[in-house]
């Protein structure tokens, strides 16, 4: 692999680790136009990681770019994950329809997962029943297309609570519906990330990995080893789940996206011994 890192190898005491990188690390460049989604796979290949997590917000011309990205991934022997900002639960029919389209896009991309947020978990009223039904139809559509959904805990209300994530997974009980553990989001919202990993272990099908540090403005995300989270204990808890799960770096580029990724790879290599 490039840079001397091997990113799909047995981890001491656990399964192989598959490293993905997120488009969010290149947010500044993608928004400014200095890079496009077509630059991400070649960067990932050069660094030596296993895949890329693409996001719906970065397409400029999805009709042309999505199939072009798919061709790149095949040529470079990389995998894709996909993220939509459309939540599972939303009362607007147009938003509900958009989620179903996002599921189709994930299928067309060949994504290993489609990452979603919960939105506002519906209550028990008539209008809430319609919202819940639309969410169920989305999960069933994903299952029919064999698209694995992964429900992330957000960094803020209303969809940040471990209890809501767990209750939703229990409600659907579908093998195509799991959870993305963003352990930093659990920590920065005052929840125990290790307790979350243990409580959700059977559902974990994706991992967002970043460090975090407290600043005067609040919590700030950063690359692994540059914050204050107990990463050795968190990574050990994730490895103890006992199966291969994509481990996706997801933190701001901080002016040097590739540098942050390489530093995170080095940090993991040191942890893995």
Secondary structure, 3 states (H helix, E strand, C coil): CHHHCCCEEECCCCCEEEEEEEHHHHHHHHHHCCCCHHHHHHHHHHHCCCEEEEEHHHCCCHHHHHHHHHHHHHHHCCEEEEECCCCCECCCHHHHHHHHHHHHHHHHHCCCCEEEECECCCCCCHHHHHHHHHHHHHHHHHHHCCCCEEEECCCCCCCCCHHHHHHHHHHHCCCCEEEEEEHHHHHHCCCCHHHHHHHHHHHEEEEEECEEEEECCEEEEECCCCCCCCHHHHHHHHHCCCCCCCEEECCCCCCCHHHHHHHHHHHHHHHHC
